[in-house]
Amino acid sequence: MKSSHLLAFLILLALASGSLLVGAANVSLSGILSGDSHAINILFTSRLPRLLAIILAGAGLSIAGLIMQQIVQNRFAAPSTTGTIDWAMLGYIVALITFSGMSAWVHLLTIFAFSVFGTVVFVRFLQRLKFKSTVMVPLIGIMYGNVISSMTTFIAYKYDLVQTLGSWTVANFASVLRGNYEFLYIALPVSLLAYAYANRFSAASVGESFAKNIGLNYQRIVLIGVILVAVLSSSVVMIVGMIPFLGLIVPNIVSLFIGDNMRRNLPWTAYVGVVMVLACDILGRIIIFPYEMPISMIISILGGAVFIYLIMRDKSNA
């Protein structure tokens, strides 16, 4: 194992261990090893499901951002800057109103359908846009997402679901327990499929003409990418809530150090996403201990700062 890989593994192991042991409830390694029933119950009911949810959500949203940047051909594209997550939130509210008595799978499919539709609309609009600068695309996407978010808020007010919407707008892993996070496992096969299509997404990122010249169906590749992004975003929104900027900053951080080869970047993008969400979640648990600060607040501050830096850096290197 290379030294860099060993260091990466040790960092992940340390953060995962901290996630299992840090919290308001007293869970210690000695208590677990000695067979303390209270510590073991908390570990398997709350801490371990929370750790798995963090890993799946962090990796899933980061990979979704990487895919989005490839198919939109813009390094500032992400589910949170192209309206995907906003459409997912709209689908969530519609599912609560229309299918309130049905299974969670129906809710997930509704969120997924709204995410796909909204993202396809945005991508089609960008394809028709003749003059699009690097900075213009995310700004248009943010405005587009704000319009959808306003519609969602209006519907939530009409049906007295504002409090429910607010709880999902501010992502928090504190509510993750055994039995209510398993939908996030969808990220595993979707991530493998994204890795299998990595070279095709990279070809699509060069442009439609290049993709067609090497025998690829450009529109089909874009549609597959949109579906993968929508599935990953929908599952995270349904279980955890809205985590902003993660899919934007992680792929850019990885590309600064490794380059733009998607097949090589994808595993590292997933890794950095997991590490970042783990670190922010642990920080949220200890910063006002024994209370918790929602992870979306911490990532919003970090993501906003990195977003501004990337815009200024891109402008200076234009």
PEVENJO-V34409 format. One record per backbone hydrogen bond with DSSP energy under -0.5 kcal/mol. CO is the residue of the C=O (numbers start at 1). NH is the residue of the N-H. E is the energy in kcal/mol with one decimal. If there is no record, write none. Layout:
CO_NH_E / CO_NH_E
//
This chain:
2_6_-2.6 / 3_7_-2.5 / 4_8_-2.3 / 5_9_-2.3 / 6_10_-2.3 / 7_11_-2.4 / 8_12_-2.2 / 9_13_-2.5 / 10_14_-2.5 / 11_15_-2.3 / 12_16_-2.6 / 13_17_-2.4 / 14_18_-2.2 / 15_19_-2.3 / 16_20_-1.7 / 17_21_-1.4 / 18_22_-2.5 / 21_27_-0.5 / 25_27_-0.8 / 28_32_-2.0 / 29_33_-2.5 / 30_34_-1.9 / 31_36_-2.8 / 32_35_-1.1 / 36_40_-2.4 / 37_41_-2.3 / 38_42_-2.1 / 39_43_-2.2 / 40_44_-2.3 / 41_45_-2.0 / 42_46_-2.3 / 42_47_-2.0 / 43_48_-3.3 / 45_178_-2.3 / 46_50_-2.3 / 47_51_-2.4 / 48_52_-2.5 / 49_53_-2.5 / 50_54_-2.3 / 51_55_-2.3 / 52_56_-2.6 / 53_57_-2.8 / 54_58_-2.8 / 55_59_-2.2 / 56_60_-2.4 / 57_61_-2.5 / 58_62_-1.5 / 59_63_-2.4 / 60_64_-2.2 / 61_65_-2.1 / 62_66_-2.0 / 63_67_-2.6 / 64_68_-2.4 / 65_69_-2.3 / 66_70_-1.5 / 67_71_-2.4 / 68_72_-2.0 / 69_73_-0.8 / 69_74_-1.4 / 74_77_-1.4 / 78_81_-1.5 / 78_82_-0.7 / 79_85_-2.1 / 83_87_-2.4 / 84_88_-1.9 / 85_89_-2.2 / 86_90_-1.9 / 87_91_-2.6 / 88_92_-2.0 / 89_93_-2.1 / 90_94_-2.4 / 91_95_-2.3 / 92_96_-2.0 / 93_97_-1.9 / 94_98_-3.1 / 95_99_-2.1 / 99_102_-1.5 / 103_106_-0.5 / 103_107_-1.3 / 104_108_-2.6 / 105_109_-2.5 / 106_110_-2.0 / 107_111_-2.5 / 108_112_-2.7 / 109_113_-2.5 / 110_114_-2.2 / 111_115_-2.3 / 112_116_-2.6 / 113_117_-2.4 / 114_118_-2.6 / 115_119_-2.3 / 116_120_-2.6 / 117_121_-2.3 / 118_122_-1.8 / 119_123_-2.6 / 120_124_-2.8 / 121_125_-2.0 / 122_126_-2.3 / 123_127_-2.1 / 124_128_-1.2 / 125_129_-0.9 / 128_130_-0.5 / 130_132_-0.7 / 133_137_-1.4 / 134_138_-0.7 / 135_139_-1.5 / 136_140_-2.8 / 137_141_-2.4 / 138_142_-2.7 / 139_143_-2.1 / 140_144_-2.7 / 141_145_-2.6 / 142_146_-2.2 / 143_147_-1.9 / 144_148_-1.7 / 145_149_-2.7 / 146_150_-2.2 / 147_151_-1.9 / 148_152_-2.3 / 149_153_-2.4 / 150_154_-2.4 / 151_155_-2.3 / 152_156_-2.4 / 153_157_-2.4 / 154_158_-2.2 / 155_159_-2.0 / 156_161_-3.6 / 156_162_-0.6 / 157_160_-1.0 / 161_165_-2.7 / 162_166_-2.7 / 163_167_-1.8 / 164_168_-1.1 / 165_169_-1.9 / 166_170_-1.5 / 168_242_-2.6 / 169_171_-0.8 / 171_296_-1.4 / 173_176_-1.4 / 177_180_-2.1 / 181_184_-2.3 / 182_185_-1.8 / 183_186_-1.8 / 184_187_-2.1 / 185_188_-1.5 / 185_189_-0.6 / 186_190_-1.7 / 187_191_-2.3 / 188_192_-1.9 / 189_193_-2.3 / 190_194_-2.3 / 191_195_-2.1 / 192_196_-2.0 / 193_197_-1.8 / 195_198_-1.0 / 197_201_-2.5 / 198_202_-2.3 / 199_203_-2.0 / 200_204_-2.3 / 201_205_-1.7 / 202_206_-0.6 / 203_206_-0.9 / 203_207_-0.8 / 207_211_-2.1 / 208_212_-2.3 / 209_213_-2.1 / 210_214_-1.3 / 211_216_-2.7 / 212_215_-1.5 / 216_218_-1.1 / 217_221_-2.2 / 218_222_-2.4 / 219_223_-2.3 / 220_224_-2.5 / 221_225_-2.4 / 222_226_-2.5 / 223_227_-2.3 / 224_228_-2.4 / 225_229_-2.5 / 226_230_-2.6 / 227_231_-2.5 / 228_232_-2.2 / 229_233_-2.6 / 230_234_-2.8 / 231_235_-2.1 / 232_236_-1.6 / 233_237_-2.6 / 234_238_-2.4 / 235_239_-1.8 / 236_240_-2.9 / 236_241_-1.8 / 240_172_-1.3 / 241_243_-0.6 / 242_171_-1.1 / 242_244_-0.7 / 245_248_-0.9 / 245_249_-2.6 / 246_250_-1.9 / 248_252_-0.9 / 249_253_-2.4 / 250_254_-2.4 / 251_255_-2.3 / 252_256_-1.6 / 253_257_-0.9 / 254_257_-0.7 / 254_258_-2.7 / 255_259_-0.9 / 260_262_-0.8 / 261_265_-2.6 / 262_266_-2.7 / 263_267_-0.5 / 264_268_-0.7 / 265_269_-3.0 / 266_270_-2.3 / 267_271_-2.2 / 268_272_-2.9 / 269_273_-2.1 / 270_274_-2.1 / 271_275_-2.6 / 272_276_-2.6 / 273_277_-2.2 / 274_278_-2.7 / 275_279_-2.6 / 276_280_-2.5 / 277_281_-2.5 / 278_282_-2.5 / 279_283_-2.3 / 280_284_-2.3 / 281_285_-1.2 / 282_286_-1.4 / 283_287_-2.1 / 284_293_-2.5 / 286_289_-1.0 / 288_291_-2.1 / 294_297_-1.0 / 294_298_-1.1 / 295_299_-2.6 / 296_300_-2.0 / 297_301_-1.9 / 298_302_-2.3 / 299_303_-3.7 / 300_304_-2.5 / 301_305_-1.8 / 302_306_-2.3 / 303_307_-2.8 / 304_308_-2.2 / 305_309_-2.1 / 306_310_-2.8 / 307_311_-2.2 / 308_312_-2.4 / 309_313_-2.6 / 310_314_-2.6 / 311_315_-2.2 / 312_316_-2.0 / 313_317_-1.5 / 315_318_-0.8
//
